[in-house]
Amino acid sequence: MSDASRFAELCLPHLDSAYNLARWLTRDTQDAQDVVQDACVRALKYVGSLHGNDGRAWFLTIVRNAFYDWLRRNRPAEVVHGDDDAIDRAVDHANPDPEQAAVRLSEVRVLSEAIAALPLQFREVLILREFEDMSYKEIARVAGIPVGTVMSRLARARGLLQRSPLLQVIGGQASGSTS
């Protein structure tokens, strides 16, 4: 089987997942397209080195690596260095004003904003688990981290979402409507 055929068989079925991951990581549709395009070029070049038929995890690993390369070139200030204080900095303790609350009526939009506001290291594992339905083991392989770190980052990401002022606005509206 040629490399192009193998690429088509193992990677092309996962383009939507690749774009979804890249979009959440970059927070921009055009940048996500650039990252996925770079990942496709890399995958096509190295598809011969793939052992087995788990193209999804392999391809998403390439997308993640392409994203980090893109990030270093385009947004070097955002590169994550395992900063444990990221949780405290990510939570904005200021209450949104009523105008902001009115703009954020759609729960889907608010949740998307809250996820996009997560620090990168937490956002990527959350996307891979909740949107791409990957196992902890697969996420560990894609992100190049231990399974325990995957579980810890997922717990922290979920905790940040629970404390997010964006989601508390909706929670306050919901609890206020039941009284």
C-alpha positions as CSV (number, residue, x, y, z in Angstrom):
1,M,0.0,0.0,0.0
2,S,1.4,3.4,-0.9
3,D,1.9,6.1,1.7
4,A,-0.8,8.3,0.1
5,S,-3.3,5.4,0.3
6,R,-2.3,4.6,3.9
7,F,-2.7,8.3,4.8
8,A,-6.1,8.4,3.2
9,E,-7.2,5.3,5.1
10,L,-5.7,6.1,8.5
11,C,-5.8,9.9,8.7
12,L,-8.5,11.4,6.5
13,P,-11.4,9.9,8.5
14,H,-10.2,11.9,11.4
15,L,-9.9,15.3,9.8
16,D,-13.0,16.6,11.7
17,S,-11.4,15.5,15.0
18,A,-8.1,17.1,14.0
19,Y,-9.8,20.4,13.1
20,N,-11.9,20.3,16.3
21,L,-8.8,19.9,18.4
22,A,-6.9,22.6,16.5
23,R,-9.8,25.0,16.7
24,W,-10.1,24.7,20.4
25,L,-6.4,25.0,20.9
26,T,-5.9,28.0,18.6
27,R,-9.2,29.6,19.3
28,D,-9.4,30.7,15.7
29,T,-10.8,29.0,12.6
30,Q,-8.1,30.2,10.2
31,D,-5.2,29.3,12.5
32,A,-6.8,25.9,13.1
33,Q,-6.9,25.3,9.4
34,D,-3.2,26.2,9.1
35,V,-2.4,23.8,12.0
36,V,-4.4,20.9,10.4
37,Q,-2.8,21.5,7.0
38,D,0.7,21.4,8.6
39,A,-0.3,18.2,10.4
40,C,-1.6,16.6,7.2
41,V,1.7,17.4,5.5
42,R,3.6,15.9,8.4
43,A,1.4,12.8,8.6
44,L,1.7,12.2,4.9
45,K,5.5,12.4,5.1
46,Y,5.7,10.0,8.1
47,V,2.8,7.7,7.6
48,G,5.3,4.9,6.7
49,S,6.6,5.1,10.3
50,L,3.1,4.3,11.8
51,H,3.0,0.8,13.3
52,G,-0.4,-0.7,13.6
53,N,-3.7,0.8,12.5
54,D,-4.5,3.4,15.3
55,G,-4.5,6.3,12.9
56,R,-6.7,8.5,15.1
57,A,-4.4,8.8,18.2
58,W,-1.3,9.0,15.9
59,F,-2.8,11.8,13.8
60,L,-4.1,13.8,16.7
61,T,-0.7,13.6,18.3
62,I,0.7,15.1,15.1
63,V,-2.0,17.8,15.2
64,R,-1.1,18.6,18.8
65,N,2.6,18.8,18.0
66,A,1.9,21.0,14.9
67,F,-0.1,23.3,17.2
68,Y,2.7,23.7,19.7
69,D,5.1,24.5,16.9
70,W,2.7,27.0,15.5
71,L,2.2,28.4,19.0
72,R,5.9,29.0,19.5
73,R,6.1,30.8,16.1
74,N,3.0,32.9,16.5
75,R,2.1,33.4,20.1
76,P,5.3,32.7,22.2
77,A,3.8,34.3,25.3
78,E,1.1,31.6,25.5
79,V,3.5,28.6,25.6
80,V,2.7,26.6,28.7
81,H,5.6,25.7,31.0
82,G,3.7,23.5,33.5
83,D,2.7,26.5,35.6
84,D,0.6,25.4,38.6
85,D,-0.5,28.9,39.3
86,A,-2.4,28.9,36.0
87,I,-5.6,27.9,37.8
88,D,-5.6,31.0,40.0
89,R,-4.8,33.3,37.1
90,A,-7.5,31.7,34.9
91,V,-10.4,32.4,37.3
92,D,-11.6,35.9,37.1
93,H,-13.2,36.7,40.4
94,A,-14.9,39.9,39.2
95,N,-18.7,39.5,38.7
96,P,-19.9,40.2,35.1
97,D,-22.1,43.2,34.8
98,P,-25.8,42.9,33.6
99,E,-24.9,43.9,30.1
100,Q,-22.4,41.0,29.8
101,A,-24.9,38.6,31.3
102,A,-27.5,39.6,28.8
103,V,-25.1,39.0,25.9
104,R,-24.3,35.5,27.3
105,L,-27.8,34.1,27.3
106,S,-27.0,31.1,25.1
107,E,-25.6,28.3,27.3
108,V,-23.7,26.7,24.5
109,R,-21.9,30.0,23.7
110,V,-21.1,30.6,27.4
111,L,-19.8,27.1,27.8
112,S,-17.7,27.5,24.7
113,E,-16.3,30.7,26.1
114,A,-15.5,29.1,29.4
115,I,-13.7,26.2,27.7
116,A,-11.8,28.6,25.5
117,A,-10.7,30.6,28.6
118,L,-9.1,27.5,30.2
119,P,-5.3,27.4,30.3
120,L,-4.1,25.4,27.3
121,Q,-2.8,22.4,29.3
122,F,-6.3,21.8,30.7
123,R,-8.3,22.7,27.6
124,E,-6.5,20.2,25.4
125,V,-7.2,17.2,27.7
126,L,-10.8,18.3,28.2
127,I,-11.4,18.5,24.5
128,L,-9.8,15.2,23.8
129,R,-11.9,13.5,26.5
130,E,-15.2,15.2,26.3
131,F,-15.5,16.1,22.6
132,E,-13.3,13.4,21.0
133,D,-14.3,10.7,23.5
134,M,-10.7,9.5,23.9
135,S,-9.7,7.2,26.7
136,Y,-7.3,8.4,29.4
137,K,-4.7,6.1,27.9
138,E,-5.2,7.6,24.4
139,I,-5.0,11.1,25.7
140,A,-1.8,10.3,27.6
141,R,-0.3,9.0,24.3
142,V,-1.5,12.1,22.3
143,A,-0.3,14.6,24.9
144,G,2.8,12.8,25.9
145,I,2.0,12.8,29.6
146,P,1.3,10.1,32.2
147,V,-2.3,8.8,32.7
148,G,-2.3,10.3,36.2
149,T,-1.5,13.7,34.8
150,V,-4.4,13.3,32.3
151,M,-6.7,12.6,35.2
152,S,-5.4,15.5,37.3
153,R,-5.7,18.0,34.4
154,L,-9.2,16.8,33.6
155,A,-10.2,17.3,37.3
156,R,-8.6,20.7,37.3
157,A,-10.3,21.7,34.0
158,R,-13.7,20.6,35.3
159,G,-13.1,22.5,38.6
160,L,-12.2,25.6,36.6
161,L,-15.4,25.3,34.6
162,Q,-17.4,24.9,37.8
163,R,-15.9,28.1,39.2
164,S,-16.0,30.0,35.9
165,P,-17.8,33.4,36.3
166,L,-19.2,32.8,32.8
167,L,-21.0,29.7,33.9
168,Q,-22.0,31.1,37.3
169,V,-24.0,33.8,35.4
170,I,-26.1,31.0,33.9
171,G,-26.2,29.1,37.2
172,G,-27.5,32.3,39.0
173,Q,-30.2,32.8,36.3
174,A,-31.3,29.2,36.6
175,S,-31.5,29.2,40.4
176,G,-33.2,32.6,40.4
177,S,-35.9,31.4,38.0
178,T,-36.9,28.5,40.3
179,S,-37.5,30.7,43.4
